Amino acid sequence: MKGFSLLSKYSNTIHNWRLNYSTASRSSHYDIIISGGGMVGFAMACRLGRSDCLANKRILLLESSNKKQLKLDSYNHRVSALNPGSKSLLESLGAWQHIEKTRFGSVKKMQVWDACSDAAVTFGKADLSEDIAWIVENDLVQDSLMKELDKIEQVEVQYKTKVTNYRLPQNADELVQVTLEDGSCLTTDLIIGADGFNSGLRQTIKTQYISYDYNQMAVVATLRISEGDENVTAWQRFLPTGPIALLPLNNEFSSLVWSTDKITAKSLLDLPPDVFTDRINQALWNNDDRNPMVQNVSERIFQMLKVCRVNSLEGNASDIRQLPPSVVEIKGRQAAFPLGLGHAVDYISNKAALIGDAAHRVHPLAGQGVNLGFGDVIALNDTVCEAVNNGADHGSSLYLKQYQSNRQLHNLPVMASVHGLHLLYGTTWTPLVMLRSIGLNVFDSLSSVKSFITQRASV
């Protein structure tokens, strides 16, 4: 009897150990893990959590920073120009209703012009009846997505959680292993990297990463402008040192994004508010960089095209050029962040995918950074759901390849165009300045072409 009692006790111990091990294994396994938060990471978690095809899946978002508290006493310097595709995504996730109730700036018109001549191009409808973009603070976008994530039971968010190592599987039967800073280990069927342009997951994938340092910084600030009747125009002037842009926040304030070389940027950061304000107005208004020969030719081309537009169907009252607003003062202090170009040759690996800045990084002159990331979110979610609906594993490499092909076909042309614009406007060589000025005037005269470009940039 004593031997039987010991055997029974031993069996119970083994059973309890197995039960506890099985429970621990289940608790540390997730169907999908998203590494990195930010706007794109939170949007990815929301999109997956709201997808019917993933209703029974456990999803985890790992965010290395603390949970942010939104501050509305002043505007945050970092803003995004959301296109219609991004706005539609946020609407579908329920996040846009929070933004709409809080604050955002409408862009109904955009005017871009060259500092070396008067060549310019305008976008937008004549009656300003249609928004072409929306200026929203990054923190507000993220906070709105966080509010919606709190409503989704199957999505768990862990803040202050840093990943120290990823182990990707060698075959379809293995799981991804994720090691955290506290030493704990998680497993998943699909790891999604939304961990920024220094992505740890991208480094683990060991894909070739094509990068280019612009040797520039973007100086950002919140500005009070003089003309406060209807501030709905986004202004961008290409200076030889980089573009300066004013993005409307409301009728009183605009957001500054001034891309310039690092030495100039650092000097701008040290300027007192009144001097910094003067420098902004000079950058928007002065003609020190104007090339007289180019200006003369550009003006003649402009007048000729103006006559042609009057006699054709291409004319549009929205093409009327306006003067930019004057800056009255800066609210708070100016800040800056470095600029660069980056693109991963591979967005995927075995049961792994990259989205947002982890996969691609672009110059802010066209405002396409977060829009490309949100496009990744939509495409990856659709790919995962297609795999599940077809009976495949949601981390299937076959389907992930479709995601990569889809997004690279879209992202690469956009990135090449933005990089080309940066190079084109970064020179004062007269023949090239002449060419781009004539080209800009001709492009501005073709309303149908501009409409097509606007539509392409909206997805």
C-alpha positions in Angstrom: 0.0 0.0 0.0 2.8 2.4 0.8 4.4 1.7 -2.6 1.1 2.3 -4.3 0.7 5.6 -2.4 4.1 6.8 -3.4 3.4 5.8 -7.0 0.1 7.6 -7.0 1.7 10.7 -5.5 4.4 10.6 -8.1 1.8 10.3 -10.9 -0.2 13.2 -9.6 3.0 15.3 -9.5 3.8 14.5 -13.1 0.2 15.2 -14.1 0.2 18.6 -12.4 3.6 19.5 -13.9 2.4 18.6 -17.4 -0.8 20.6 -16.8 1.1 23.7 -15.6 3.6 23.3 -18.5 0.8 23.1 -21.0 -0.9 26.1 -19.5 2.3 28.1 -19.4 3.0 27.1 -23.0 -0.4 28.3 -24.1 -0.1 31.6 -22.2 3.3 32.4 -23.9 2.1 31.5 -27.4 0.3 34.0 -29.6 -1.0 33.5 -33.1 0.4 36.9 -34.2 2.9 39.2 -32.4 3.5 42.8 -33.6 6.8 44.1 -32.5 6.7 47.9 -32.2 3.9 50.3 -31.7 3.7 53.8 -33.1 1.0 54.7 -35.5 1.6 51.9 -37.9 2.0 49.2 -35.3 -1.2 50.2 -33.4 -3.1 50.4 -36.7 -1.9 46.9 -37.6 -3.1 45.5 -34.2 -6.4 47.2 -34.6 -6.9 46.0 -38.2 -6.1 42.4 -37.3 -8.2 42.5 -34.1 -11.2 43.7 -36.1 -10.9 41.1 -38.8 -13.6 38.4 -38.8 -11.2 35.8 -40.2 -9.0 36.1 -37.1 -11.8 36.1 -34.5 -10.4 33.2 -32.5 -6.7 34.3 -32.7 -4.6 35.6 -29.9 -2.7 38.8 -31.0 0.0 40.6 -29.0 1.5 44.1 -29.5 4.8 44.7 -27.9 5.6 48.4 -27.2 9.0 49.3 -25.8 7.9 52.7 -24.4 5.4 53.7 -21.7 1.8 54.2 -22.5 1.6 57.8 -23.7 -0.8 60.3 -22.3 -2.2 62.7 -24.9 -1.6 66.4 -24.1 -3.9 68.9 -25.8 -2.7 72.1 -24.1 -0.5 72.7 -27.1 0.1 71.2 -30.6 2.7 68.5 -31.0 5.4 69.3 -33.5 5.3 65.9 -35.2 2.4 65.8 -37.6 1.3 63.7 -40.6 -0.4 64.6 -43.8 -2.9 61.8 -44.1 -4.2 60.9 -47.6 -7.8 59.6 -48.3 -6.6 56.0 -48.1 -5.2 56.5 -44.6 -8.3 58.4 -43.5 -10.5 55.6 -44.7 -8.4 53.1 -42.7 -8.7 55.1 -39.5 -12.5 55.5 -40.1 -12.8 51.7 -40.5 -11.0 51.2 -37.2 -13.1 53.7 -35.3 -10.1 55.9 -34.7 -11.1 58.8 -36.9 -14.1 59.6 -34.7 -11.7 60.5 -31.9 -9.6 62.6 -34.2 -12.7 64.4 -35.5 -13.9 65.2 -32.1 -10.5 66.5 -31.0 -8.7 68.5 -33.8 -7.2 68.2 -37.3 -6.4 70.5 -40.2 -8.0 70.2 -43.6 -5.9 70.7 -46.7 -8.1 71.8 -49.6 -5.3 73.2 -51.7 -1.6 72.7 -52.1 0.9 75.1 -53.7 4.5 74.2 -54.5 7.0 76.6 -55.9 10.7 77.0 -56.7 12.9 79.5 -55.0 15.1 79.9 -58.1 12.1 81.0 -60.2 8.4 81.7 -60.0 7.6 78.2 -61.4 4.8 76.7 -59.3 2.2 74.0 -59.3 -1.1 74.0 -57.5 -3.5 71.1 -56.5 -7.1 71.3 -55.3 -10.5 72.2 -56.5 -11.4 75.7 -57.5 -14.2 76.1 -55.0 -12.2 74.5 -52.2 -15.0 72.0 -51.7 -12.9 68.9 -51.3 -10.2 67.9 -48.8 -7.1 66.4 -50.4 -5.3 65.7 -47.1 -5.7 66.0 -43.4 -3.0 67.2 -41.0 -3.1 65.4 -37.7 -0.6 65.2 -34.8 1.2 61.8 -34.6 0.4 61.5 -30.9 -3.3 62.1 -31.6 -3.4 59.4 -34.3 -1.7 57.0 -31.9 -3.9 57.9 -29.0 -7.0 57.4 -31.1 -5.8 53.9 -32.1 -5.0 53.0 -28.5 -8.5 53.9 -27.5 -9.9 51.5 -30.1 -7.4 48.8 -29.1 -8.7 48.9 -25.5 -12.1 47.7 -26.9 -10.7 44.6 -28.7 -10.5 41.7 -26.2 -8.4 39.4 -28.4 -5.6 41.9 -28.7 -3.2 42.3 -25.8 -0.8 45.2 -25.5 2.3 45.1 -23.4 4.0 48.4 -22.7 7.6 48.9 -21.5 8.5 45.6 -23.2 11.6 45.4 -25.2 12.6 42.5 -27.6 16.2 41.4 -27.3 16.2 38.6 -29.8 14.1 36.9 -32.6 14.6 33.4 -33.7 12.9 32.7 -37.0 12.0 29.1 -38.0 13.8 27.1 -40.6 10.7 25.2 -41.8 6.9 25.5 -41.7 6.5 23.3 -38.7 8.5 25.5 -36.3 7.4 28.6 -34.5 9.0 32.0 -34.2 10.6 32.6 -30.8 10.7 36.1 -29.3 13.0 36.8 -26.3 12.1 39.7 -24.1 14.4 41.9 -22.0 13.2 40.2 -18.8 14.4 36.9 -20.1 11.0 35.5 -20.9 10.3 33.8 -24.2 7.2 34.0 -26.4 6.3 32.0 -29.5 4.1 32.9 -32.4 3.0 31.7 -35.9 3.6 35.2 -37.4 5.9 38.0 -36.3 5.2 41.5 -37.7 8.0 44.1 -37.4 6.7 47.7 -36.9 9.8 48.6 -35.0 11.0 51.6 -37.0 13.9 52.3 -39.4 16.4 50.7 -37.0 14.3 47.5 -37.0 15.6 44.6 -35.0 13.4 42.1 -36.9 14.8 43.4 -40.2 18.3 42.8 -38.9 17.3 39.3 -37.9 15.9 38.6 -41.4 19.3 39.7 -42.7 17.8 41.2 -45.8 19.9 43.7 -47.8 19.0 47.2 -46.7 19.5 50.0 -49.2 20.0 53.3 -47.4 21.0 56.9 -48.2 21.8 59.6 -45.7 20.5 62.9 -46.9 22.8 64.7 -44.4 19.7 66.7 -43.5 17.4 67.3 -40.6 13.8 68.4 -40.6 13.2 71.3 -38.3 9.7 71.3 -36.9 7.6 73.8 -35.0 4.1 75.1 -34.5 3.5 78.6 -36.0 0.9 81.3 -35.6 0.2 82.8 -39.0 -1.1 86.2 -39.9 -3.9 85.3 -42.3 -6.5 83.6 -40.2 -9.7 83.7 -42.4 -9.4 80.2 -44.0 -6.1 78.4 -43.5 -6.7 75.4 -45.8 -3.6 75.6 -48.1 -0.4 73.6 -47.7 2.6 75.6 -48.8 5.9 74.2 -49.9 8.9 76.1 -51.3 11.9 74.3 -52.7 15.1 76.0 -51.5 18.5 74.9 -52.7 19.2 73.6 -49.2 15.9 71.7 -49.0 12.1 72.3 -48.9 10.2 74.4 -46.3 6.6 73.6 -45.8 3.7 75.1 -43.8 0.8 72.7 -43.1 -2.5 74.0 -41.8 -3.6 73.0 -38.3 -6.5 75.4 -38.0 -7.3 79.0 -39.1 -4.7 80.4 -36.6 -1.9 77.8 -36.6 0.3 75.9 -39.1 2.9 73.2 -38.7 6.4 73.9 -40.0 8.5 71.2 -41.6 11.8 72.7 -42.8 14.3 70.2 -44.3 17.8 71.6 -44.5 21.4 70.5 -44.0 22.5 69.5 -40.5 24.7 72.6 -39.8 21.9 75.0 -40.7 19.4 72.9 -38.8 21.5 73.0 -35.6 21.9 76.8 -36.0 18.1 77.2 -36.4 17.5 75.2 -33.2 19.7 77.7 -31.3 17.8 80.8 -32.5 15.6 82.7 -30.1 11.8 82.7 -31.1 11.7 86.1 -32.8 14.9 85.5 -34.9 13.7 82.1 -35.8 10.3 83.6 -37.0 12.2 86.1 -39.1 14.3 83.3 -40.7 11.1 81.4 -41.7 9.6 84.4 -43.3 12.8 85.0 -45.2 12.8 81.5 -46.4 9.3 81.8 -47.7 9.5 85.3 -49.2 13.0 86.4 -50.2 14.3 86.1 -53.8 18.0 85.8 -53.0 18.2 82.4 -54.8 16.3 83.6 -57.9 18.1 83.0 -61.2 17.3 86.0 -63.5 17.7 84.1 -66.7 15.6 81.2 -65.6 13.0 83.6 -64.2 12.7 85.4 -67.5 12.2 82.2 -69.5 9.9 80.7 -66.9 7.7 83.8 -66.9 7.3 83.7 -70.7 6.5 80.0 -70.6 3.9 80.7 -67.9 2.2 83.4 -69.9 2.1 81.3 -73.0 0.6 78.3 -71.1 -1.9 80.7 -69.4 -3.2 81.7 -72.9 -3.4 78.1 -73.9 -5.4 77.1 -70.8 -7.9 79.9 -71.4 -8.5 78.4 -74.9 -8.7 74.8 -73.8 -10.6 72.6 -71.4 -7.5 72.3 -69.1 -8.1 75.7 -67.4 -9.0 75.6 -63.7 -9.5 78.5 -61.4 -7.7 76.6 -58.7 -4.5 77.2 -60.7 -4.5 80.8 -59.6 -1.4 81.3 -57.6 -1.5 82.9 -54.2 1.1 84.3 -51.8 2.0 82.3 -48.7 1.0 83.6 -45.3 3.4 85.5 -43.0 4.5 83.9 -39.8 3.7 86.0 -36.7 5.4 83.8 -34.0 6.4 80.4 -33.0 4.5 78.5 -30.2 6.9 76.7 -27.9 10.3 75.7 -29.1 11.5 74.3 -32.4 12.8 70.7 -32.7 14.4 68.5 -35.3 14.9 64.9 -36.5 17.3 63.4 -39.0 16.3 62.4 -42.6 17.2 59.4 -44.6 16.1 57.0 -47.3 15.9 53.3 -46.6 14.4 50.2 -48.3 14.6 46.5 -47.4 15.0 44.3 -50.4 12.9 41.7 -48.6 9.8 42.6 -46.5 9.3 39.0 -45.5 11.0 35.9 -44.2 9.8 32.6 -42.7 6.7 33.6 -40.7 7.9 37.2 -40.5 6.8 40.5 -42.2 8.0 44.1 -42.1 5.7 47.1 -42.2 6.1 50.9 -42.1 9.6 52.4 -41.5 11.0 48.9 -40.7 10.5 48.2 -44.4 11.0 51.6 -46.0 11.9 55.1 -45.0 11.3 58.2 -47.2 12.0 61.9 -47.3 9.1 63.9 -45.8 8.9 66.4 -48.7 5.9 64.6 -50.2 4.3 63.6 -46.9 4.1 59.9 -47.9 5.8 58.2 -44.9 3.0 57.1 -42.7 0.6 56.7 -45.7 2.9 54.1 -47.1 2.9 52.4 -43.7 -0.9 52.4 -43.5 -1.0 50.9 -47.0 1.2 48.1 -45.6 -1.3 47.5 -42.8 -4.2 47.2 -45.2 -2.3 44.9 -47.6 -0.9 42.6 -44.9 -4.2 42.2 -43.2 -5.9 41.3 -46.5 -3.1 38.8 -47.3 -3.4 37.1 -43.8 -7.2 36.9 -44.2 -6.9 35.5 -47.7 -4.6 32.8 -46.3 -6.9 31.9 -43.5 -10.0 31.9 -45.7 -8.2 29.5 -48.1 -7.4 27.1 -45.3 -3.7 28.0 -45.1 -1.6 29.0 -42.1 -1.8 32.8 -41.4 2.0 32.9 -41.5 2.2 31.1 -44.8 5.3 32.2 -46.8 3.3 31.7 -50.1 0.8 34.4 -49.1 3.4 36.6 -47.5 5.2 36.7 -50.8 2.0 38.2 -52.3 2.1 40.9 -49.6 5.7 41.7 -50.5 5.1 41.9 -54.2 2.0 44.0 -53.7 3.6 46.6 -51.5 6.9 46.8 -53.4 5.1 47.5 -56.6 3.5 50.5 -54.9 6.2 51.7 -52.6 9.2 51.7 -54.8 7.8 54.1 -57.5 6.7 56.5 -54.8 10.1 56.4 -53.0 11.9 56.8 -56.3 9.8 59.8 -57.2 10.3 61.5 -53.8 14.1 60.8 -54.0 14.2 62.2 -57.5 12.4 65.4 -56.5 15.0 65.8 -53.7 17.9 65.5 -56.1 16.2 67.6 -58.8 15.6 70.6 -56.4 18.9 70.2 -54.6 20.9 72.0 -57.3 21.3 75.6 -58.6 22.9 74.6 -61.9 21.2 76.8 -64.4 20.4 74.3 -67.2 18.8 71.9 -64.6 17.0 74.8 -62.9 15.7 75.9 -66.3 14.5 72.4 -67.2 12.7 71.9 -63.9 11.1 75.4 -64.0 9.7 74.8 -67.5 8.6 71.3 -66.5 6.8 72.6 -63.4 4.9 75.2 -65.4 3.9 72.7 -68.1 2.8 70.2 -65.4 0.8 72.9 -63.7 -1.1 73.6 -66.9 -2.3 70.0 -67.3 -5.2 69.7 -64.8 -6.2 66.2 -65.9 -2.6 64.9 -65.3 -2.6 66.6 -61.9 -5.9 65.0 -61.0 -4.5 61.6 -62.0 -1.4 62.1 -59.8 -3.5 63.2 -56.9 -5.6 60.1 -57.2 -2.5 57.9 -57.3 -1.2 59.6 -54.2 -4.4 59.0 -52.3 -4.1 55.3 -52.0 
